[in-house]
């Protein structure tokens, strides 16, 4: 939650349209420097002066139904403060797409109808008990 003065300052910096967008998807107002866009279309920002500690970096997801699994590993390291330089400036993280990586994002399907479910091809070792009542 932000203070009223911080919200009004950010509203003046970013404008009404971006303010409404951030309140709908982030739930807070942030104004900062645009860093880069990753290959999925997510936009990354940073503000070292006006934000609270450990809240200085944020991402604006391309898709409105976003999931944190849509962030690439290099950007995740930068967002989590594991590295100081974003992947666009770090030579080690600027390797691009590796041969073993998927060309497009595959969503995490956990807790959805499309989630993986195991099945057994082995006959069950126990059977349900069905009581038989003798006729009277």
VOBA-857676 format. One record per residue (C-alpha): x negated, y, z negated. Coordinates in Angstrom, 2 decimals, decimal comma. Example, Ala and Ser with C-alpha at 12.3 -4.5 7.8 and 13.67 -1.06 7.14 Angstrom:
<px->-12,30 | py->-4,50 | pz->-7,80>
<px->-13,67 | py->-1,06 | pz->-7,14>
This chain:
<px->0,00 | py->0,00 | pz->0,00>
<px->-1,30 | py->3,41 | pz->0,80>
<px->-0,85 | py->6,78 | pz->-0,85>
<px->1,33 | py->9,47 | pz->0,68>
<px->-1,62 | py->11,76 | pz->1,43>
<px->-3,51 | py->8,94 | pz->3,18>
<px->-0,40 | py->8,02 | pz->5,19>
<px->0,19 | py->11,61 | pz->6,28>
<px->-3,49 | py->12,05 | pz->7,20>
<px->-3,40 | py->8,88 | pz->9,32>
<px->-0,09 | py->9,95 | pz->10,90>
<px->-1,70 | py->13,21 | pz->11,99>
<px->-4,73 | py->11,35 | pz->13,43>
<px->-3,00 | py->8,53 | pz->15,28>
<px->0,37 | py->10,00 | pz->16,28>
<px->3,97 | py->8,85 | pz->15,91>
<px->3,89 | py->5,98 | pz->18,44>
<px->0,79 | py->4,30 | pz->16,97>
<px->2,11 | py->4,99 | pz->13,44>
<px->5,34 | py->3,09 | pz->14,21>
<px->3,37 | py->0,26 | pz->15,84>
<px->1,08 | py->-0,14 | pz->12,82>
<px->3,93 | py->0,00 | pz->10,31>
<px->5,79 | py->-2,70 | pz->12,24>
<px->2,88 | py->-5,11 | pz->12,64>
<px->0,31 | py->-4,26 | pz->9,94>
<px->2,55 | py->-2,70 | pz->7,30>
<px->0,02 | py->0,06 | pz->6,67>
<px->-1,39 | py->3,03 | pz->8,55>
<px->-5,03 | py->3,03 | pz->9,61>
<px->-7,07 | py->5,41 | pz->11,71>
<px->-10,51 | py->4,47 | pz->12,89>
<px->-12,99 | py->3,94 | pz->15,67>
<px->-12,21 | py->1,50 | pz->18,45>
<px->-15,00 | py->-1,10 | pz->18,54>
<px->-14,12 | py->-3,53 | pz->21,36>
<px->-11,62 | py->-5,97 | pz->22,82>
<px->-12,20 | py->-9,71 | pz->22,81>
<px->-11,36 | py->-12,08 | pz->25,67>
<px->-7,88 | py->-12,75 | pz->24,23>
<px->-7,00 | py->-9,05 | pz->24,38>
<px->-7,21 | py->-8,33 | pz->20,62>
<px->-8,51 | py->-4,84 | pz->19,75>
<px->-10,91 | py->-4,34 | pz->16,85>
<px->-11,28 | py->-1,15 | pz->14,81>
<px->-13,47 | py->0,14 | pz->12,00>
<px->-13,31 | py->3,13 | pz->9,64>
<px->-16,13 | py->3,45 | pz->7,12>
<px->-15,25 | py->6,89 | pz->5,70>
<px->-11,59 | py->6,99 | pz->4,70>
<px->-10,65 | py->3,38 | pz->3,96>
<px->-10,89 | py->1,41 | pz->0,75>
<px->-13,83 | py->-1,00 | pz->0,34>
<px->-13,38 | py->-4,30 | pz->2,23>
<px->-10,45 | py->-2,81 | pz->4,17>
<px->-12,54 | py->-0,95 | pz->6,73>
<px->-12,15 | py->-3,40 | pz->9,63>
<px->-8,92 | py->-4,54 | pz->11,21>
<px->-7,57 | py->-6,15 | pz->14,36>
<px->-4,62 | py->-5,20 | pz->16,55>
<px->-3,41 | py->-8,50 | pz->18,02>
<px->-2,32 | py->-8,60 | pz->21,64>
<px->0,58 | py->-10,94 | pz->20,93>
<px->3,30 | py->-9,82 | pz->18,58>
<px->3,71 | py->-13,36 | pz->17,20>
<px->0,13 | py->-13,41 | pz->16,00>
<px->-1,85 | py->-15,94 | pz->14,03>
<px->-5,29 | py->-15,46 | pz->12,47>
<px->-6,49 | py->-18,46 | pz->14,50>
<px->-6,40 | py->-16,16 | pz->17,57>
<px->-9,63 | py->-14,48 | pz->16,49>
<px->-12,86 | py->-15,76 | pz->18,05>
<px->-15,55 | py->-17,06 | pz->15,64>
<px->-17,94 | py->-14,13 | pz->16,20>
<px->-15,21 | py->-11,59 | pz->15,57>
<px->-14,06 | py->-13,56 | pz->12,54>
<px->-17,56 | py->-13,31 | pz->11,08>
<px->-17,53 | py->-9,55 | pz->11,66>
<px->-14,02 | py->-9,12 | pz->10,21>
<px->-15,03 | py->-11,10 | pz->7,10>
<px->-18,16 | py->-8,96 | pz->6,57>
<px->-20,49 | py->-11,93 | pz->7,17>
<px->-22,39 | py->-9,89 | pz->9,77>
<px->-22,86 | py->-6,12 | pz->10,01>
<px->-22,86 | py->-5,75 | pz->13,79>
<px->-19,85 | py->-6,66 | pz->15,94>
<px->-20,37 | py->-9,44 | pz->18,52>
<px->-20,71 | py->-6,85 | pz->21,29>
<px->-23,91 | py->-5,52 | pz->19,67>
<px->-25,35 | py->-8,71 | pz->18,18>
<px->-27,52 | py->-10,69 | pz->20,62>
<px->-26,85 | py->-13,99 | pz->18,86>
<px->-23,07 | py->-13,61 | pz->18,92>
<px->-22,96 | py->-12,16 | pz->22,46>
<px->-23,41 | py->-15,56 | pz->24,07>
<px->-20,01 | py->-15,44 | pz->25,77>
<px->-18,05 | py->-18,57 | pz->26,34>
<px->-19,93 | py->-21,77 | pz->25,65>
<px->-19,42 | py->-24,85 | pz->27,81>
<px->-17,65 | py->-26,75 | pz->25,02>
<px->-15,17 | py->-23,93 | pz->24,23>
<px->-11,69 | py->-23,86 | pz->25,69>
<px->-11,15 | py->-21,23 | pz->28,39>
<px->-7,96 | py->-19,97 | pz->26,72>
<px->-6,61 | py->-19,94 | pz->23,20>
<px->-4,88 | py->-23,06 | pz->21,92>
<px->-2,54 | py->-22,16 | pz->19,06>
<px->-2,51 | py->-23,89 | pz->15,70>
<px->0,67 | py->-25,97 | pz->15,77>
<px->0,70 | py->-26,96 | pz->12,10>
<px->4,19 | py->-26,80 | pz->10,52>
<px->5,88 | py->-26,58 | pz->13,91>
<px->7,87 | py->-29,08 | pz->15,95>
<px->4,86 | py->-29,58 | pz->18,22>
<px->2,52 | py->-30,54 | pz->15,36>
<px->0,62 | py->-33,83 | pz->15,57>
<px->2,33 | py->-36,71 | pz->13,78>
<px->0,69 | py->-40,03 | pz->13,21>
<px->2,55 | py->-43,21 | pz->13,99>
<px->1,88 | py->-46,80 | pz->13,08>
<px->1,84 | py->-49,75 | pz->15,47>
<px->1,52 | py->-52,23 | pz->12,59>
<px->4,53 | py->-54,11 | pz->11,31>
<px->5,45 | py->-52,91 | pz->7,83>
<px->4,35 | py->-55,26 | pz->5,02>
<px->7,36 | py->-54,54 | pz->2,90>
<px->11,00 | py->-54,62 | pz->3,79>
<px->13,88 | py->-52,79 | pz->2,19>
<px->15,95 | py->-54,88 | pz->-0,21>
<px->19,53 | py->-55,36 | pz->0,78>
<px->21,65 | py->-56,81 | pz->-2,02>
<px->24,06 | py->-59,55 | pz->-1,10>
<px->27,22 | py->-59,78 | pz->-3,18>
<px->28,77 | py->-63,19 | pz->-3,61>
<px->32,45 | py->-63,39 | pz->-2,77>
<px->34,81 | py->-63,70 | pz->-5,77>
